[in-house]
Structures are given as structure tokens and as C-alpha cells.
């Protein structure tokens, strides 16, 4: 459900007239800090969709998403905020996003074989302006339109077959210690120090091709 709602919102924005004024529309990149700022700088003007925190009660949820609008204009701060007739500014972008997303609907659950399709409506519930020195240094202005489903959505049934195969995983194994804690500390150094002892436990896992 959540994946389909996020991709549906991205598709909705891409199919709107607003897309013609943007360089990029996508899910929020899996980056942080300077890497994310650099991505914003390259892509602006852009809109990104990201899942936010939302409440769940008695088998129902109200999914919430943030729609980040990113503007940049090298001419002036005012041009970045208001636009200059060539590049769209942050405030016109927020106006358009709020108008587009408030009352918008997204469908999910169609398996292509006659399965049940559900339609979810969204309300725009807030608009947040992001204050960040790192953004301002790059001439970036960012605002986030918060949208939430207009009605409670029933949680989907859990089916093992719906989960994608994994390629990496983390595991913890508890065993009785065979070396002193001082030796364990040596192993955890960067690079590991195995001059006096080394871990003896190993495991192999064949992943599905």
C-alpha cells in the first residue's frame, strides 16, 4: 500500500502541468547532509515525495506524506522565492502543489488480474518552510507540503509472498566468550588487530539468484 501511494503521488505530479516547470520529480533520494544538498542543487527546481510518520489505530491508518518543493535561482533571493518568469520560484511552486494535492486521489491494490482496487483521497494539512544555512549557501529554498489521507485506510493483510527477496541482511549471534574483552576490543579496531588472536566463528549463506 505505502509503496503504491508514494509512487502514485509521484505519477500524479508528473502528469500535471506543474511538471513542465520542474527539472525533477521523484521520491526523496536516500541521501543526507551535504550529499542531499548537492542533489537538490543539481535537480532544482524539483519536487520530491517522502513518506512521513502517521497514526495507526484498530487496524486502520492515515498515511501522511511530505512533498518537498525545492527552488533555486542565481539571480537573487527574491527570484528564488517568487520566480522570475523563466524559472519557477518556491512560493508559486508551493501554491501549485497545494492546489494539486488538496483533494487529490491515488489508487492502489490493482494486481492486473482483476484484484480489488482502492482509491485514497488526500488533504493538504500543513506547509512547512525549511530553514537551513547549508541550503541558503547553495541558493536553495525549500518548502514541504504535508498531505494526509482524508479517511482511515485499512491495513493490508500480511502475505509472505508480497515481500521482495533481500540481498543483504544483518544478524547478531550470541555465543560464550572464548577470549578476553581486551582481545574483542582489538578485533573492533580499524583496521582490526588480529596479532594475538582472531575471531573463529564464521557462517555462509547462499542467497537466492
TAVENLIN-V904659 format. One record per pair of residues at least 24 apart in sequence whose C-alpha atoms are under 8 Angstrom apart, sorted by the first residue. I is the first residue (numbers start at 1). J is the second residue. Records with the same first field share a line. If there is no record, write none. Layout:
I=J + J
//
This chain:
1=108 + 109 + 156
2=51 + 63
4=107 + 108 + 109
5=106 + 107 + 108
6=49 + 50 + 51 + 65
8=106 + 107 + 108
9=49 + 106
10=48 + 49
12=106
13=100
18=93 + 96
21=45 + 87 + 88
22=46 + 47 + 88
34=134
37=134 + 135 + 138
40=70 + 140
41=72 + 138 + 140
44=70 + 71 + 72
45=69 + 70 + 71 + 72 + 87 + 88
46=70 + 71
59=154 + 155
60=152 + 153 + 154 + 155
61=152 + 153 + 154 + 155
62=148 + 149 + 150 + 151 + 152 + 153
63=148 + 149 + 153
64=146 + 147 + 148 + 149
65=146 + 147 + 148
66=144 + 145 + 146 + 147
67=144 + 145 + 146 + 147
68=142 + 143 + 144 + 145
69=93 + 94 + 142 + 143 + 144 + 145
70=140 + 141 + 142 + 143
71=140 + 141 + 142
72=139 + 140 + 141
73=139 + 140
74=139
77=139
80=139 + 140 + 141
81=141
90=141 + 142 + 143
94=143 + 144 + 145
97=145
98=124 + 145
101=147
102=147
120=149 + 150 + 151 + 153
121=149 + 150 + 151
122=147 + 148 + 149 + 150
123=147 + 148 + 149 + 150
124=148
165=208
167=207
//
